[in-house]
């Protein structure tokens, strides 16, 4: 609870940046979604790439075990998307992961754009997944922003040099990573069980 309070304090102290990142990241998903509706060929190309890369076959092979499916979702969201694509680049080049992730979420929006009736029905349970998972990435992006700001302008964290500022920024990123991870765990389970059990009920017939 102490770490959660600390995370809330960081968000409150950086409210403008937090709100701006919400607008940017959710806006990127919505922009991709809108582009997919206007230009269905873009969505088809993303889906074809997903199939050709073998990811669709992997998903289908995991549907019989929702717990294992949830673990795969969590590994993808927390390790590949969160750590490798957002956090680590920002630890090397200030703000780099945020820039890359704006594009990544645009492609997510493209893939979410429905091409038929079943696609719209799938969005009923999946929209909650998207909202909460993106919120986890907003928290990680805020941590990456605070790290980059501290690293670039050490005085913002009261540090005397960039090394001290970098460490202070890492601490803030670490604190914000905990609620982000909690959201990713909960909604990996929700996404898995909704796809395995709820989606077939909505789309059959």
Beta strands, then each sheet from edge to edge (+ up, - down):
end
